[in-house]
Amino acid sequence: MPNNDRPIAEEGELFATHIGGAATLEGVMMRGRDHWAVAVRCEDGSIYTEEHDLPAPESRPAWTKLPLVRGCVSLVSSLSLSYKAMEIAAEHAFEEDDAPGKSSPVGKSHTAESPDKPATASSTADACAPSQNSQHDEQTSSDGSGWQFVLSTVLGLALGMGLFVALPVGLSNLLMGPLTSDNTVAWNLCEALLRIIVLIAYVGGIGLVPDMARLYGYHGAEHQSIHCFEHGLSLTPENAAKFSRIHVRCGTAFLVMTVMVAIVVHTLVPVGAWADGLGLVGIPRSLFVFASRIAMLPLVAGLSYEVTVKWAGSHPDNPLVKIALWPGLMMQKLTTRTADEGMLECAIAALKLVDEHERKAR
């Protein structure tokens, strides 16, 4: 296996593609403009694939495509889609026996040696259309997966707000004193540094768990297969293995960019002066600062999307892009692992399904 920290083409992709994806339990999800697919390694060694349509881009409301707004909409839809893909993966990755009702009209299990294309279904980018995979949908609906999604989302948001917003704000108060109009720049830099430290510790810590290490491996497989696709090579594990596990359009780069953008936004918005004007001190002042961070999240996320996806994704070879995204690319060394052949097979299986669908749609 080659050194996957070193891409074979330093000058960037031969052509840009909008196809992206995410790692799942023992698999990879890939998504295009109006279609998405997931490929999961089953316990018997076969690859289960399932694909669905998304609403056509032109069918979405015009306001969802506005700058800044589109970033927030994309983030929410990506989280929802990732949950759906993870749900499918959990259902098929660890099944103990081939029980009736496990397979569906939309996807079939295939051996890793010959992953044939499954029967297509109408069922991916901003929100899923009603799936024709009625068997899967009815089962998950009856199991209350909607409530599970809401609960997991709420718990995830609570954990995220606690770790990456409340904790840095609280520690900054201890180290720098209250945020005021006089210490805005230094206070925000301290908060950002603490947020980065917490992020690195969290990502690196959970990567020590074996199951998460495998998830990071599938994350690397997603990047390597997309690199291979962008360079126009035949999609094989051997070709994909030659490429870097680091990619400019990764969500990890987006997360790090939000920290950098937040420094600018939080410095420009005079939260300290507002707190002074309101005469807030002690805990009420800290809560006010915390609330301001929550309120500015949509703006920070929207700006980060414009930088990371729209600008950087369209100009990967621009020197300024490389400088701006360097911290996020380095973070990917923690969120990805070198993929083995089986992981690459899953990523390629999902990518081929999306590419085939989009070729037919042209």
LUMLUMNU-144648 format. One record per residue (C-alpha): residue in three letters; residue number from 0; x, y, z. Coordinates in pm, whole numbers, always signed. Layout:
nugu code = ALA; pos = NUM; px = X; py = Y; pz = Z
...
% end
This chain:
nugu code = MET; pos = 0; px = +0; py = +0; pz = +0
nugu code = PRO; pos = 1; px = +147; py = +338; pz = -99
nugu code = ASN; pos = 2; px = +186; py = +634; pz = +131
nugu code = ASN; pos = 3; px = -163; py = +782; pz = +108
nugu code = ASP; pos = 4; px = -64; py = +1116; pz = +256
nugu code = ARG; pos = 5; px = +108; py = +1189; pz = -77
nugu code = PRO; pos = 6; px = -128; py = +1238; pz = -373
nugu code = ILE; pos = 7; px = +10; py = +1125; pz = -707
nugu code = ALA; pos = 8; px = -104; py = +1447; pz = -876
nugu code = GLU; pos = 9; px = +10; py = +1755; pz = -689
nugu code = GLU; pos = 10; px = -148; py = +1988; pz = -945
nugu code = GLY; pos = 11; px = -504; py = +1894; pz = -850
nugu code = GLU; pos = 12; px = -795; py = +1729; pz = -1020
nugu code = LEU; pos = 13; px = -822; py = +1686; pz = -1395
nugu code = PHE; pos = 14; px = -1186; py = +1791; pz = -1369
nugu code = ALA; pos = 15; px = -1407; py = +1914; pz = -1088
nugu code = THR; pos = 16; px = -1699; py = +1708; pz = -968
nugu code = HIS; pos = 17; px = -1983; py = +1791; pz = -733
nugu code = ILE; pos = 18; px = -2008; py = +1430; pz = -611
nugu code = GLY; pos = 19; px = -1924; py = +1394; pz = -244
nugu code = GLY; pos = 20; px = -1997; py = +1154; pz = +34
nugu code = ALA; pos = 21; px = -1960; py = +1039; pz = +390
nugu code = ALA; pos = 22; px = -1844; py = +733; pz = +579
nugu code = THR; pos = 23; px = -2101; py = +505; pz = +740
nugu code = LEU; pos = 24; px = -2081; py = +194; pz = +955
nugu code = GLU; pos = 25; px = -1879; py = -50; pz = +741
nugu code = GLY; pos = 26; px = -1955; py = +147; pz = +427
nugu code = VAL; pos = 27; px = -1969; py = +469; pz = +230
nugu code = MET; pos = 28; px = -2248; py = +697; pz = +112
nugu code = MET; pos = 29; px = -2204; py = +897; pz = -209
nugu code = ARG; pos = 30; px = -2431; py = +1176; pz = -327
nugu code = GLY; pos = 31; px = -2470; py = +1373; pz = -646
nugu code = ARG; pos = 32; px = -2705; py = +1651; pz = -756
nugu code = ASP; pos = 33; px = -3023; py = +1446; pz = -752
nugu code = HIS; pos = 34; px = -2923; py = +1095; pz = -646
nugu code = TRP; pos = 35; px = -2747; py = +919; pz = -361
nugu code = ALA; pos = 36; px = -2628; py = +569; pz = -292
nugu code = VAL; pos = 37; px = -2482; py = +374; pz = -2
nugu code = ALA; pos = 38; px = -2265; py = +62; pz = -14
nugu code = VAL; pos = 39; px = -2221; py = -148; pz = +300
nugu code = ARG; pos = 40; px = -1994; py = -443; pz = +372
nugu code = CYS; pos = 41; px = -2204; py = -723; pz = +517
nugu code = GLU; pos = 42; px = -2077; py = -981; pz = +763
nugu code = ASP; pos = 43; px = -2071; py = -1248; pz = +492
nugu code = GLY; pos = 44; px = -1829; py = -1035; pz = +289
nugu code = SER; pos = 45; px = -2078; py = -922; pz = +26
nugu code = ILE; pos = 46; px = -2158; py = -559; pz = -50
nugu code = TYR; pos = 47; px = -2515; py = -440; pz = -2
nugu code = THR; pos = 48; px = -2604; py = -135; pz = -213
nugu code = GLU; pos = 49; px = -2906; py = +90; pz = -203
nugu code = GLU; pos = 50; px = -2981; py = +405; pz = -398
nugu code = HIS; pos = 51; px = -3242; py = +681; pz = -387
nugu code = ASP; pos = 52; px = -3334; py = +997; pz = -574
nugu code = LEU; pos = 53; px = -3328; py = +1351; pz = -442
nugu code = PRO; pos = 54; px = -3554; py = +1630; pz = -560
nugu code = ALA; pos = 55; px = -3424; py = +1795; pz = -874
nugu code = PRO; pos = 56; px = -3221; py = +2111; pz = -795
nugu code = GLU; pos = 57; px = -3461; py = +2325; pz = -998
nugu code = SER; pos = 58; px = -3754; py = +2211; pz = -782
nugu code = ARG; pos = 59; px = -3612; py = +2366; pz = -466
nugu code = PRO; pos = 60; px = -3735; py = +2708; pz = -349
nugu code = ALA; pos = 61; px = -3528; py = +2999; pz = -478
nugu code = TRP; pos = 62; px = -3452; py = +3125; pz = -129
nugu code = THR; pos = 63; px = -3266; py = +2804; pz = -43
nugu code = LYS; pos = 64; px = -3010; py = +2888; pz = -313
nugu code = LEU; pos = 65; px = -2922; py = +3234; pz = -183
nugu code = PRO; pos = 66; px = -2563; py = +3290; pz = -63
nugu code = LEU; pos = 67; px = -2521; py = +3218; pz = +310
nugu code = VAL; pos = 68; px = -2868; py = +3059; pz = +323
nugu code = ARG; pos = 69; px = -2766; py = +2772; pz = +95
nugu code = GLY; pos = 70; px = -2486; py = +2678; pz = +333
nugu code = CYS; pos = 71; px = -2724; py = +2635; pz = +626
nugu code = VAL; pos = 72; px = -2974; py = +2444; pz = +412
nugu code = SER; pos = 73; px = -2699; py = +2218; pz = +280
nugu code = LEU; pos = 74; px = -2570; py = +2149; pz = +631
nugu code = VAL; pos = 75; px = -2911; py = +2047; pz = +762
nugu code = SER; pos = 76; px = -2987; py = +1829; pz = +460
nugu code = SER; pos = 77; px = -2643; py = +1666; pz = +477
nugu code = LEU; pos = 78; px = -2697; py = +1575; pz = +841
nugu code = SER; pos = 79; px = -3037; py = +1426; pz = +756
nugu code = LEU; pos = 80; px = -2897; py = +1230; pz = +463
nugu code = SER; pos = 81; px = -2604; py = +1102; pz = +669
nugu code = TYR; pos = 82; px = -2848; py = +975; pz = +930
nugu code = LYS; pos = 83; px = -3050; py = +790; pz = +664
nugu code = ALA; pos = 84; px = -2733; py = +634; pz = +524
nugu code = MET; pos = 85; px = -2612; py = +537; pz = +870
nugu code = GLU; pos = 86; px = -2949; py = +378; pz = +942
nugu code = ILE; pos = 87; px = -2925; py = +165; pz = +627
nugu code = ALA; pos = 88; px = -2567; py = +70; pz = +713
nugu code = ALA; pos = 89; px = -2657; py = -31; pz = +1067
nugu code = GLU; pos = 90; px = -2934; py = -254; pz = +933
nugu code = HIS; pos = 91; px = -2707; py = -447; pz = +697
nugu code = ALA; pos = 92; px = -2353; py = -431; pz = +830
nugu code = PHE; pos = 93; px = -2396; py = -647; pz = +1137
nugu code = GLU; pos = 94; px = -2688; py = -877; pz = +1059
nugu code = GLU; pos = 95; px = -2627; py = -1221; pz = +1208
nugu code = ASP; pos = 96; px = -2820; py = -1411; pz = +944
nugu code = ASP; pos = 97; px = -2990; py = -1338; pz = +613
nugu code = ALA; pos = 98; px = -3334; py = -1293; pz = +762
nugu code = PRO; pos = 99; px = -3634; py = -1245; pz = +532
nugu code = GLY; pos = 100; px = -3720; py = -883; pz = +472
nugu code = LYS; pos = 101; px = -3366; py = -758; pz = +499
nugu code = SER; pos = 102; px = -3321; py = -696; pz = +127
nugu code = SER; pos = 103; px = -3532; py = -446; pz = -66
nugu code = PRO; pos = 104; px = -3639; py = -364; pz = -422
nugu code = VAL; pos = 105; px = -3387; py = -80; pz = -430
nugu code = GLY; pos = 106; px = -3073; py = -258; pz = -328
nugu code = LYS; pos = 107; px = -2927; py = -604; pz = -339
nugu code = SER; pos = 108; px = -2628; py = -764; pz = -176
nugu code = HIS; pos = 109; px = -2340; py = -833; pz = -411
nugu code = THR; pos = 110; px = -2006; py = -999; pz = -365
nugu code = ALA; pos = 111; px = -1707; py = -770; pz = -339
nugu code = GLU; pos = 112; px = -1551; py = -942; pz = -640
nugu code = SER; pos = 113; px = -1842; py = -856; pz = -870
nugu code = PRO; pos = 114; px = -2062; py = -580; pz = -734
nugu code = ASP; pos = 115; px = -2334; py = -570; pz = -1000
nugu code = LYS; pos = 116; px = -2560; py = -269; pz = -1026
nugu code = PRO; pos = 117; px = -2873; py = -313; pz = -814
nugu code = ALA; pos = 118; px = -3220; py = -244; pz = -940
nugu code = THR; pos = 119; px = -3264; py = +133; pz = -943
nugu code = ALA; pos = 120; px = -3524; py = +319; pz = -746
nugu code = SER; pos = 121; px = -3663; py = +663; pz = -742
nugu code = SER; pos = 122; px = -3553; py = +798; pz = -434
nugu code = THR; pos = 123; px = -3045; py = +1257; pz = -301
nugu code = ALA; pos = 124; px = -2844; py = +1696; pz = -217
nugu code = ASP; pos = 125; px = -3085; py = +1878; pz = +1
nugu code = ALA; pos = 126; px = -3375; py = +1652; pz = +98
nugu code = CYS; pos = 127; px = -3491; py = +1305; pz = +8
nugu code = ALA; pos = 128; px = -3792; py = +1254; pz = -212
nugu code = PRO; pos = 129; px = -4041; py = +982; pz = -115
nugu code = SER; pos = 130; px = -3857; py = +656; pz = -163
nugu code = GLN; pos = 131; px = -3989; py = +371; pz = -371
nugu code = ASN; pos = 132; px = -3817; py = +141; pz = -129
nugu code = SER; pos = 133; px = -4150; py = +95; pz = +43
nugu code = GLN; pos = 134; px = -4047; py = -208; pz = +243
nugu code = HIS; pos = 135; px = -3756; py = -26; pz = +406
nugu code = ASP; pos = 136; px = -3956; py = +294; pz = +457
nugu code = GLU; pos = 137; px = -4252; py = +115; pz = +614
nugu code = GLN; pos = 138; px = -4026; py = -79; pz = +847
nugu code = THR; pos = 139; px = -3829; py = +224; pz = +964
nugu code = SER; pos = 140; px = -4147; py = +428; pz = +996
nugu code = SER; pos = 141; px = -4314; py = +165; pz = +1212
nugu code = ASP; pos = 142; px = -4003; py = +148; pz = +1426
nugu code = GLY; pos = 143; px = -4032; py = +519; pz = +1496
nugu code = SER; pos = 144; px = -3711; py = +615; pz = +1317
nugu code = GLY; pos = 145; px = -3842; py = +968; pz = +1279
nugu code = TRP; pos = 146; px = -3841; py = +1013; pz = +1655
nugu code = GLN; pos = 147; px = -3504; py = +843; pz = +1677
nugu code = PHE; pos = 148; px = -3367; py = +1093; pz = +1428
nugu code = VAL; pos = 149; px = -3510; py = +1386; pz = +1624
nugu code = LEU; pos = 150; px = -3377; py = +1250; pz = +1952
nugu code = SER; pos = 151; px = -3030; py = +1174; pz = +1814
nugu code = THR; pos = 152; px = -3019; py = +1519; pz = +1651
nugu code = VAL; pos = 153; px = -3116; py = +1694; pz = +1975
nugu code = LEU; pos = 154; px = -2863; py = +1495; pz = +2176
nugu code = GLY; pos = 155; px = -2594; py = +1553; pz = +1914
nugu code = LEU; pos = 156; px = -2662; py = +1927; pz = +1908
nugu code = ALA; pos = 157; px = -2659; py = +1942; pz = +2287
nugu code = LEU; pos = 158; px = -2323; py = +1762; pz = +2298
nugu code = GLY; pos = 159; px = -2185; py = +1984; pz = +2024
nugu code = MET; pos = 160; px = -2305; py = +2305; pz = +2189
nugu code = GLY; pos = 161; px = -2163; py = +2192; pz = +2522
nugu code = LEU; pos = 162; px = -1821; py = +2085; pz = +2394
nugu code = PHE; pos = 163; px = -1755; py = +2336; pz = +2119
nugu code = VAL; pos = 164; px = -1943; py = +2646; pz = +2236
nugu code = ALA; pos = 165; px = -2014; py = +2643; pz = +2612
nugu code = LEU; pos = 166; px = -1680; py = +2489; pz = +2717
nugu code = PRO; pos = 167; px = -1458; py = +2732; pz = +2519
nugu code = VAL; pos = 168; px = -1668; py = +3028; pz = +2637
nugu code = GLY; pos = 169; px = -1645; py = +2918; pz = +3000
nugu code = LEU; pos = 170; px = -1270; py = +2851; pz = +2983
nugu code = SER; pos = 171; px = -1211; py = +3185; pz = +2811
nugu code = ASN; pos = 172; px = -1393; py = +3356; pz = +3097
nugu code = LEU; pos = 173; px = -1163; py = +3185; pz = +3344
nugu code = LEU; pos = 174; px = -844; py = +3265; pz = +3153
nugu code = MET; pos = 175; px = -924; py = +3611; pz = +3013
nugu code = GLY; pos = 176; px = -1195; py = +3744; pz = +3238
nugu code = PRO; pos = 177; px = -1532; py = +3858; pz = +3101
nugu code = LEU; pos = 178; px = -1562; py = +3956; pz = +2734
nugu code = THR; pos = 179; px = -1561; py = +4336; pz = +2707
nugu code = SER; pos = 180; px = -1525; py = +4596; pz = +2433
nugu code = ASP; pos = 181; px = -1160; py = +4637; pz = +2536
nugu code = ASN; pos = 182; px = -1044; py = +4273; pz = +2507
nugu code = THR; pos = 183; px = -1257; py = +4157; pz = +2213
nugu code = VAL; pos = 184; px = -975; py = +4050; pz = +1980
nugu code = ALA; pos = 185; px = -766; py = +3870; pz = +2243
nugu code = TRP; pos = 186; px = -1074; py = +3708; pz = +2401
nugu code = ASN; pos = 187; px = -1201; py = +3576; pz = +2066
nugu code = LEU; pos = 188; px = -857; py = +3441; pz = +1974
nugu code = CYS; pos = 189; px = -840; py = +3261; pz = +2309
nugu code = GLU; pos = 190; px = -1188; py = +3118; pz = +2256
nugu code = ALA; pos = 191; px = -1098; py = +2999; pz = +1905
nugu code = LEU; pos = 192; px = -774; py = +2837; pz = +2025
nugu code = LEU; pos = 193; px = -961; py = +2653; pz = +2300
nugu code = ARG; pos = 194; px = -1226; py = +2541; pz = +2052
nugu code = ILE; pos = 195; px = -957; py = +2399; pz = +1824
nugu code = ILE; pos = 196; px = -792; py = +2218; pz = +2115
nugu code = VAL; pos = 197; px = -1126; py = +2067; pz = +2217
nugu code = LEU; pos = 198; px = -1196; py = +1963; pz = +1855
nugu code = ILE; pos = 199; px = -856; py = +1798; pz = +1815
nugu code = ALA; pos = 200; px = -887; py = +1618; pz = +2147
nugu code = TYR; pos = 201; px = -1237; py = +1496; pz = +2064
nugu code = VAL; pos = 202; px = -1160; py = +1379; pz = +1711
nugu code = GLY; pos = 203; px = -833; py = +1219; pz = +1812
nugu code = GLY; pos = 204; px = -981; py = +1060; pz = +2121
nugu code = ILE; pos = 205; px = -1273; py = +887; pz = +1953
nugu code = GLY; pos = 206; px = -1037; py = +774; pz = +1678
nugu code = LEU; pos = 207; px = -871; py = +548; pz = +1936
nugu code = VAL; pos = 208; px = -1191; py = +341; pz = +1954
nugu code = PRO; pos = 209; px = -1156; py = +49; pz = +1706
nugu code = ASP; pos = 210; px = -1501; py = +96; pz = +1552
nugu code = MET; pos = 211; px = -1435; py = +466; pz = +1498
nugu code = ALA; pos = 212; px = -1093; py = +387; pz = +1350
nugu code = ARG; pos = 213; px = -1270; py = +174; pz = +1088
nugu code = LEU; pos = 214; px = -1518; py = +456; pz = +1024
nugu code = TYR; pos = 215; px = -1220; py = +686; pz = +965
nugu code = GLY; pos = 216; px = -1086; py = +423; pz = +724
nugu code = TYR; pos = 217; px = -1407; py = +437; pz = +521
nugu code = HIS; pos = 218; px = -1378; py = +816; pz = +532
nugu code = GLY; pos = 219; px = -1035; py = +781; pz = +371
nugu code = ALA; pos = 220; px = -1180; py = +541; pz = +113
nugu code = GLU; pos = 221; px = -1441; py = +799; pz = +19
nugu code = HIS; pos = 222; px = -1172; py = +1060; pz = -47
nugu code = GLN; pos = 223; px = -941; py = +826; pz = -237
nugu code = SER; pos = 224; px = -1216; py = +702; pz = -468
nugu code = ILE; pos = 225; px = -1332; py = +1057; pz = -544
nugu code = HIS; pos = 226; px = -972; py = +1160; pz = -619
nugu code = CYS; pos = 227; px = -947; py = +866; pz = -858
nugu code = PHE; pos = 228; px = -1274; py = +965; pz = -1025
nugu code = GLU; pos = 229; px = -1164; py = +1329; pz = -1058
nugu code = HIS; pos = 230; px = -840; py = +1223; pz = -1223
nugu code = GLY; pos = 231; px = -1031; py = +1023; pz = -1483
nugu code = LEU; pos = 232; px = -882; py = +684; pz = -1397
nugu code = SER; pos = 233; px = -1073; py = +359; pz = -1400
nugu code = LEU; pos = 234; px = -1248; py = +312; pz = -1066
nugu code = THR; pos = 235; px = -1064; py = +17; pz = -918
nugu code = PRO; pos = 236; px = -926; py = -33; pz = -565
nugu code = GLU; pos = 237; px = -575; py = -49; pz = -710
nugu code = ASN; pos = 238; px = -609; py = +292; pz = -878
nugu code = ALA; pos = 239; px = -788; py = +454; pz = -584
nugu code = ALA; pos = 240; px = -520; py = +331; pz = -342
nugu code = LYS; pos = 241; px = -264; py = +552; pz = -519
nugu code = PHE; pos = 242; px = -439; py = +870; pz = -414
nugu code = SER; pos = 243; px = -442; py = +1083; pz = -103
nugu code = ARG; pos = 244; px = -689; py = +1030; pz = +179
nugu code = ILE; pos = 245; px = -696; py = +1412; pz = +213
nugu code = HIS; pos = 246; px = -950; py = +1607; pz = +5
nugu code = VAL; pos = 247; px = -1021; py = +1978; pz = -21
nugu code = ARG; pos = 248; px = -1401; py = +1938; pz = -14
nugu code = CYS; pos = 249; px = -1410; py = +1738; pz = +308
nugu code = GLY; pos = 250; px = -1653; py = +1824; pz = +587
nugu code = THR; pos = 251; px = -1359; py = +1827; pz = +828
nugu code = ALA; pos = 252; px = -1215; py = +2125; pz = +640
nugu code = PHE; pos = 253; px = -1556; py = +2288; pz = +675
nugu code = LEU; pos = 254; px = -1555; py = +2239; pz = +1052
nugu code = VAL; pos = 255; px = -1212; py = +2394; pz = +1090
nugu code = MET; pos = 256; px = -1311; py = +2679; pz = +859
nugu code = THR; pos = 257; px = -1606; py = +2758; pz = +1086
nugu code = VAL; pos = 258; px = -1361; py = +2817; pz = +1371
nugu code = MET; pos = 259; px = -1157; py = +3056; pz = +1155
nugu code = VAL; pos = 260; px = -1463; py = +3239; pz = +1023
nugu code = ALA; pos = 261; px = -1604; py = +3262; pz = +1375
nugu code = ILE; pos = 262; px = -1297; py = +3460; pz = +1487
nugu code = VAL; pos = 263; px = -1375; py = +3728; pz = +1228
nugu code = VAL; pos = 264; px = -1751; py = +3730; pz = +1286
nugu code = HIS; pos = 265; px = -1727; py = +3733; pz = +1665
nugu code = THR; pos = 266; px = -1469; py = +4013; pz = +1654
nugu code = LEU; pos = 267; px = -1677; py = +4232; pz = +1422
nugu code = VAL; pos = 268; px = -2002; py = +4185; pz = +1613
nugu code = PRO; pos = 269; px = -1969; py = +4401; pz = +1931
nugu code = VAL; pos = 270; px = -2103; py = +4147; pz = +2179
nugu code = GLY; pos = 271; px = -1881; py = +4281; pz = +2458
nugu code = ALA; pos = 272; px = -2003; py = +4636; pz = +2403
nugu code = TRP; pos = 273; px = -2365; py = +4518; pz = +2403
nugu code = ALA; pos = 274; px = -2308; py = +4334; pz = +2731
nugu code = ASP; pos = 275; px = -2152; py = +4651; pz = +2875
nugu code = GLY; pos = 276; px = -2451; py = +4854; pz = +2762
nugu code = LEU; pos = 277; px = -2692; py = +4611; pz = +2924
nugu code = GLY; pos = 278; px = -2493; py = +4618; pz = +3247
nugu code = LEU; pos = 279; px = -2455; py = +4239; pz = +3253
nugu code = VAL; pos = 280; px = -2207; py = +4084; pz = +3493
nugu code = GLY; pos = 281; px = -2120; py = +3736; pz = +3615
nugu code = ILE; pos = 282; px = -2325; py = +3442; pz = +3497
nugu code = PRO; pos = 283; px = -2583; py = +3653; pz = +3303
nugu code = ARG; pos = 284; px = -2296; py = +3804; pz = +3103
nugu code = SER; pos = 285; px = -2151; py = +3460; pz = +3025
nugu code = LEU; pos = 286; px = -2494; py = +3333; pz = +2921
nugu code = PHE; pos = 287; px = -2536; py = +3637; pz = +2696
nugu code = VAL; pos = 288; px = -2204; py = +3564; pz = +2524
nugu code = PHE; pos = 289; px = -2301; py = +3196; pz = +2488
nugu code = ALA; pos = 290; px = -2638; py = +3293; pz = +2339
nugu code = SER; pos = 291; px = -2469; py = +3528; pz = +2094
nugu code = ARG; pos = 292; px = -2250; py = +3242; pz = +1971
nugu code = ILE; pos = 293; px = -2558; py = +3027; pz = +1910
nugu code = ALA; pos = 294; px = -2736; py = +3313; pz = +1732
nugu code = MET; pos = 295; px = -2439; py = +3370; pz = +1500
nugu code = LEU; pos = 296; px = -2401; py = +3001; pz = +1407
nugu code = PRO; pos = 297; px = -2612; py = +3027; pz = +1088
nugu code = LEU; pos = 298; px = -2403; py = +3323; pz = +969
nugu code = VAL; pos = 299; px = -2076; py = +3146; pz = +1052
nugu code = ALA; pos = 300; px = -2192; py = +2823; pz = +885
nugu code = GLY; pos = 301; px = -2316; py = +3011; pz = +578
nugu code = LEU; pos = 302; px = -1988; py = +3198; pz = +534
nugu code = SER; pos = 303; px = -1785; py = +2882; pz = +591
nugu code = TYR; pos = 304; px = -1984; py = +2703; pz = +322
nugu code = GLU; pos = 305; px = -1919; py = +2983; pz = +72
nugu code = VAL; pos = 306; px = -1545; py = +2966; pz = +141
nugu code = THR; pos = 307; px = -1499; py = +2590; pz = +169
nugu code = VAL; pos = 308; px = -1746; py = +2454; pz = -86
nugu code = LYS; pos = 309; px = -1821; py = +2728; pz = -336
nugu code = TRP; pos = 310; px = -1483; py = +2903; pz = -356
nugu code = ALA; pos = 311; px = -1229; py = +2641; pz = -252
nugu code = GLY; pos = 312; px = -1415; py = +2353; pz = -416
nugu code = SER; pos = 313; px = -1415; py = +2539; pz = -748
nugu code = HIS; pos = 314; px = -1051; py = +2655; pz = -728
nugu code = PRO; pos = 315; px = -854; py = +2373; pz = -561
nugu code = ASP; pos = 316; px = -524; py = +2484; pz = -715
nugu code = ASN; pos = 317; px = -552; py = +2849; pz = -608
nugu code = PRO; pos = 318; px = -262; py = +2931; pz = -368
nugu code = LEU; pos = 319; px = -498; py = +3125; pz = -141
nugu code = VAL; pos = 320; px = -727; py = +2823; pz = -122
nugu code = LYS; pos = 321; px = -441; py = +2602; pz = -17
nugu code = ILE; pos = 322; px = -343; py = +2847; pz = +257
nugu code = ALA; pos = 323; px = -699; py = +2895; pz = +384
nugu code = LEU; pos = 324; px = -776; py = +2523; pz = +391
nugu code = TRP; pos = 325; px = -439; py = +2400; pz = +519
nugu code = PRO; pos = 326; px = -556; py = +2369; pz = +883
nugu code = GLY; pos = 327; px = -860; py = +2168; pz = +775
nugu code = LEU; pos = 328; px = -651; py = +1945; pz = +552
nugu code = MET; pos = 329; px = -418; py = +1874; pz = +841
nugu code = MET; pos = 330; px = -716; py = +1787; pz = +1062
nugu code = GLN; pos = 331; px = -813; py = +1522; pz = +806
nugu code = LYS; pos = 332; px = -503; py = +1330; pz = +911
nugu code = LEU; pos = 333; px = -701; py = +1261; pz = +1228
nugu code = THR; pos = 334; px = -1043; py = +1200; pz = +1071
nugu code = THR; pos = 335; px = -922; py = +962; pz = +800
nugu code = ARG; pos = 336; px = -724; py = +639; pz = +796
nugu code = THR; pos = 337; px = -554; py = +453; pz = +513
nugu code = ALA; pos = 338; px = -829; py = +248; pz = +349
nugu code = ASP; pos = 339; px = -789; py = -121; pz = +281
nugu code = GLU; pos = 340; px = -905; py = -286; pz = -42
nugu code = GLY; pos = 341; px = -1246; py = -381; pz = +97
nugu code = MET; pos = 342; px = -1317; py = -24; pz = +208
nugu code = LEU; pos = 343; px = -1222; py = +109; pz = -133
nugu code = GLU; pos = 344; px = -1453; py = -145; pz = -298
nugu code = CYS; pos = 345; px = -1746; py = -10; pz = -97
nugu code = ALA; pos = 346; px = -1666; py = +351; pz = -180
nugu code = ILE; pos = 347; px = -1630; py = +270; pz = -550
nugu code = ALA; pos = 348; px = -1956; py = +72; pz = -555
nugu code = ALA; pos = 349; px = -2150; py = +371; pz = -420
nugu code = LEU; pos = 350; px = -1969; py = +619; pz = -644
nugu code = LYS; pos = 351; px = -2040; py = +415; pz = -957
nugu code = LEU; pos = 352; px = -2412; py = +406; pz = -882
nugu code = VAL; pos = 353; px = -2431; py = +785; pz = -851
nugu code = ASP; pos = 354; px = -2215; py = +843; pz = -1159
nugu code = GLU; pos = 355; px = -2418; py = +599; pz = -1369
nugu code = HIS; pos = 356; px = -2742; py = +768; pz = -1268
nugu code = GLU; pos = 357; px = -2613; py = +1114; pz = -1355
nugu code = ARG; pos = 358; px = -2478; py = +997; pz = -1690
nugu code = LYS; pos = 359; px = -2824; py = +867; pz = -1781
nugu code = ALA; pos = 360; px = -2988; py = +1190; pz = -1661
nugu code = ARG; pos = 361; px = -2780; py = +1409; pz = -1895
% end
